[in-house]
Amino acid sequence: MESQQIPQPNPPREFLARLFSLLTLLSCLVIGFGLFQATPIFRDLFNGLGVDLPVATKFLLANYVWLYPVFFGGAAILLIVCEFAVHEKRRRLTATIIIFSASVSSLAVAYFILYLPCFDLVVKLNRAK
């Protein structure tokens, strides 16, 4: 009789997958905290300038207090759940990459939305020349 061998996990690769998950978790938390700290600065700047804000910027400034924790905290919690619930390393790594990409993309989108009034102001100043 032939016995089936159970494949042993590769410790270095498993360590690297866990390390990437940990770094992604930290990046989600740092990005969320950084945006949470930066958004009031933009709000005060726009109030001082008295510029007309686009709808996306108004929405972000009005809802950042709950929006950032829900999105970035939710991404961190989802990452932790995936680490313990998904046993296949490839699927876990795929989920980690997707979560990392979503957090970095949302950082770019949030800063773009926050800078929209500045772009509009620059266009108006150029037209006034």
N, C-alpha and C positions, 0 to 999 in steps of 0.2 A: 504494500500500500504506500501510496505517495502522500506525504503530509504537506499541507498547505502552509507556506510561510507567511507570517504577518509582516508586512513591510514596517520597518522601524523608521520613526521620524528622523529627519536630518537635522541635528541640533543647530548647526550654524545657520541654516536657512530659516528654521523656526525662530531663532533668536532675531534674525534680521526682519522677519515679518512682524514680530512683536514690537521691535524697536520702531519700525515705520508706523505701526499703529499708535504707539505712544507719542511719537513726534507729531502725528496728525491730530491726536487728541489735544496736545499742547497748543498746536497752531490754531485749532478751532477756538480754544479758550482765549488765547492771546489776541487773535483777530477780533473776536467779539468784544473783549475788554477794551481794546484800542479804539474800535469804532464807537463804543459806548462813551469813551472819554472825549473823542474828537467831535462828535456830533453837536454837543452844546456850544462848542467854540464856533462852529459854523453858524449855528442859530443866532448867537450873539452878534456875529459879524454881519449877517444879513439884516438883523433888526437895526443895527447901527447904520448900515448903508441905505436902508429903506428901499431896497430893490423889490420888484415884483417877482415872486417865486413861481417856477413851474409847478404843475400839479404833483409830479413825482417828488420833488424836493419838499413841498408842503406835507405830503403824506409821510415821508421819511422823518421829517422833523417833528411831526405830531405823534408818531407811533414808535420811535426808536427805543423808548423805555421798555416796551414789551417785545418788540420785534427782534431785536438783537439777541436777547436771552433765549427766546423761543427757537430761533433759527440755529444759533451757534451752540447753545446749550443742548438743544435737541440733537444736533449733529454729533456732539460729544457723547451723549447718552446712547445714540444709535450705534456709534462706534464701539462703545463698551459692550453693548448687547451682542453685536456681531462677533466680537472677540470670544465670547463665551457660548453663544448659541450656534455659530457656524463652525463645524469641525474640519471641513475641507479647507486646506490652506489656500488654494487658488481662489476660491470664492471669497474667503475672508480678505485676501489681499486685494481682490477686485473691489469689494465694498469699501475698503480703506482708501483706495485710489479715487473712487467716485466721491467719497465724502471729502477728501482733501481737495479735489478739483472744485467741488461745489463751494467749499469755504473760501478758497482763493478767488474764485470767480465772483462770489458775492461781495467780497472785499472790493474788487475792482468796480463792480456795478454801484455799490454804495458810495464810493468816492466819486464816481462819475456823476451820480445824482446830486451829490453835495456840491460839486463844482459847476453844475449846469448854470446857476445864476451868474457865476463869475465869467463863464464863456459868453453868456448873453450880454453882460456888461462890457466885455472887451469888444464885441461886435458893434454895440451901440457907440462906443467911444471911437472906433475906427470910422464909422459912418459920419460922425460929427466933425471929422477933420476937414 
